[in-house]
């Protein structure tokens, strides 16, 4: 990975051009909470996302580890393109939904195995996503190594699965699925095609998204500390809100006619 913030400290100001916007949710649009179900996106931020989506002719998508059903609930009334479970689910601008699923026998066997093991570790939480599993240990850091070993053993037992480490969580998901691939798929379809991609994320799960955006000479923005492939950095979720507000203000000043320019 590249150096941390030192060489990527410039504030990510967008200049004239047409952009496609991609946002992670947890730790980016929503502050991290002790439990995943407690996360929320402030109403004002949702309204700003709606404005930005309209200004960019719909070229705005949420790209998250959460299932699309949860993204819809968090971002309501906004409803648009989204990649859930790191891209295992994807809904395009026309509302068409594509979903990669695990074989039923694999999903059932793995679910039972994970539930049994994690039941003996108080404070850990198993999140079942259908085609993936998230093993949370934010409230039980003493079990971090237990959870990691369990996840590693599970992936070895079931070919075709891969690990995705994150902040106080490790996910088990289909191999070859990641946010970079999801963003690349979006960028091949309208209304994203032909635009410059902008992606904001905070976690290890977002790094492949940064790489995909960098490969297209886009704008990659890391939220928080840590080494990253992103070219820019925002300090925290509040800084993301400030950036979003500033971006909309600039668009109001520079937007002329039908061309979205920042």
N, C-alpha and C positions, 0 to 999 in steps of 0.2 A: 504494500500500500504506500501511498504518498505520505509525506510528512503531514502532521496534524495542522491545526489552524494557522501556524506561523506563516506558511506560504500561501494560504488560501483565506486570508483575512478580509479581502475586499468585500464591501457591502454589495449584494447582488442587485444592482440597478439595471433595469432593462431599457434599451434604447429602441429607436424606430425599427419596426419589423412586425412580422406576424408570428405569433407564438402558440404553442400547444402546451397546456398546463397539466401536470400530473402531481397529485398530492398524496403522500402517505397520510394516515389518520392518527393513530396512537403515537403520542410524542411529537406530533407535527401540527395537526389541526386541533388536537385534543390533548390536554394534559394527561400524563400517565397517572392512573389511579391504582390503589392497592389491589383491586379486583377488576377484571376486564369489563364486567357488566356495569361498573360505576362510571365508565368513561362517557363523556358527552362533548359535543361541539356547540359552543355558544351560538345563540340565535343570530346575533349580529354577524358572526363569521359565516354562517350558512347563507345569509343574505348577500354578503360580499362575494361568496363563491358563485351565487346565482348571477350577480352582476358581471363578474369576470367571464363566466361561461357565455353570457349573452354577447359581451363585447368581442369574444373570440369565436363567434359563430358556432358555439357548442364544443369547441376543442378544449375541453377540460374533463379530466377523469380522476376518480379516486383509485389508488393502487395500494392495496392493503393486504395484510395477512388475515383480516376478518372475512367471513363469508359475505357475499353481496347482500343477503337479506339483512344482516346487521348494519352494513353501510347505509342501506336505504333508510333504516330506522334512525340512525345517527344523523343523517344529513337531510331528513325530511324538512320541508316539502321538496327540496331539490331531488331530482331523479334523472340520472344521466349515465354516460359511459362509466364503467367500473370494472376493475380487476380484483377479484376476491381470492382469498387463500393463495396469495402470491402469484396469481395468474391461473390457478387451476379452474377458476370460474372467470368468465369474461363476458361482459355485456357491451355491445357496440352502440354506436350513436342511433341506430335504428331500433334498438331495444332487443336485438337478437342475443340470446344467451347461449354460451357454449360452456360445457362443464366436463371436466375430466373426473372420472370416478374410479374408486378402487374395486377390485372384485369383491363380491359380497362376502365370500368366505374369509378373505384377508381382513376386511374391515371388521367383521364380527370377532374373529380370533384375536386380532391386535387390540381391539377395544377391551375385551375381557382381560387380556394379559395386563394391559396398562392400568385398568381400574383396580385389579387385584393388588398390584404392586404398590400403587400410589395411595391406596387406602391405609397402608401401614405407616405413611409419612404425613403426620398432621401438618396442616398449613399448605401442602401442595394442592394443586388443582389441575384436573384433566379437562381440557376443552375439546369436545368432539366436533369436528367440522365436516363430517361426511367423508370427504376424500383426504382428510389430513387430521392430525392430532397435535394439540399444543399442550406441552407439559410445563405448567407454571410453578415457580418456586419462590416468587417474590416475598411471600410471607413465611418462608421456611428455608432460608439461605443455608442452614446446616445440612440440608438434603440436596444441595446442588450437585454434588458428585454422584449421589445415588440416582438422581433423575437423569443425569448425563449418561451414566452406565446403562440404565434401563433403555434409554433411547438408542444408544449405540448397539446394544444387543438386539433390539427389535429390528433395526435396519438390516443387520446381518442375517436375521432369520427370514426376512421377506424381501427378496430381490425386487428391484424396481422402485424401492423407496430410498429417500435421502434425508439427511438431517439439515435443519436450518436453525442455527443458534441465533438467539436474540437477547434482549435485555431481560434477564431473570426468567427466560423461557427458552425451551428448545422445541422445535416443531419437527414432526415426522410427516413428510409429504411425498408425492410422486416425484421421482427423479426427473430432471430436465425442466422443472417448473420454477420460474423465478420472476421477479419484477422486471428485470431487464428484457426478458423475452416478451412479457406482457406489453411493455412500452413499445418495443419494436413492432409488435403486431398492430398496435393502435396506429403507429406512425405510417403504416402502409395503407390506411383506410381514411376516407373522409370522415369528419372534417379536419383530421389531424395531418394528413399527408401534405407535404410541401411547406409545413411550418417548422419553426425552430422549437425543439422540445425544452421545457423547463420542468425539472423534477425536484421536489423538496421532500426529504426524509431524514430520519434520525437514527436508524438502527443498522445493525449488520445486514439485516434483510434487504436494506435499500441500496447496498453497495453495487450490486449488479445493475440496478436501475441507473445509478450514476454513470457506470461504465457505458451503458447503452446510449445515454444522453450525450456523454462526451464524444462518443464515436460519431455522432451526428452534429458535432460542433454546437451542442446545446448548452443550457445553463443548469448545472448541477449544484444543489444547495444542501449542505449538511446542517442539521439542527443539533446543537450541543457539542460536547467535547469528543475527543477520540480521533484516531487516524482515519483517513477517508480518501476515497477517490474523487470526491466532490471538489469543485473549483472554488466554491464560495461557502460561507458559513454564517448562520444565524445563531445567536446565543441560546435561545430557548423558545418555547411555544409562544410566549408573549411577543418575542421578536418576530415570529412568523406573522402574528396578527398585525403588527406594525408594518411589516413589509407588504402584506396584502392590502392594507389601507393605502399605503403610499403608492403602490402599483396602480390602484384604481384612481387615485388623484391624478397621477401622471397621465393615465389613459384619458381622463376627462379633458385634460389640457391639450393633449396632442392628437386625440382621435378626430379625424376629419372625414366626413362623409361615411362611406361604408368600410373604409380601411381601418383596421384595428392597429393602432401604433402606440407603443409605450416609450 
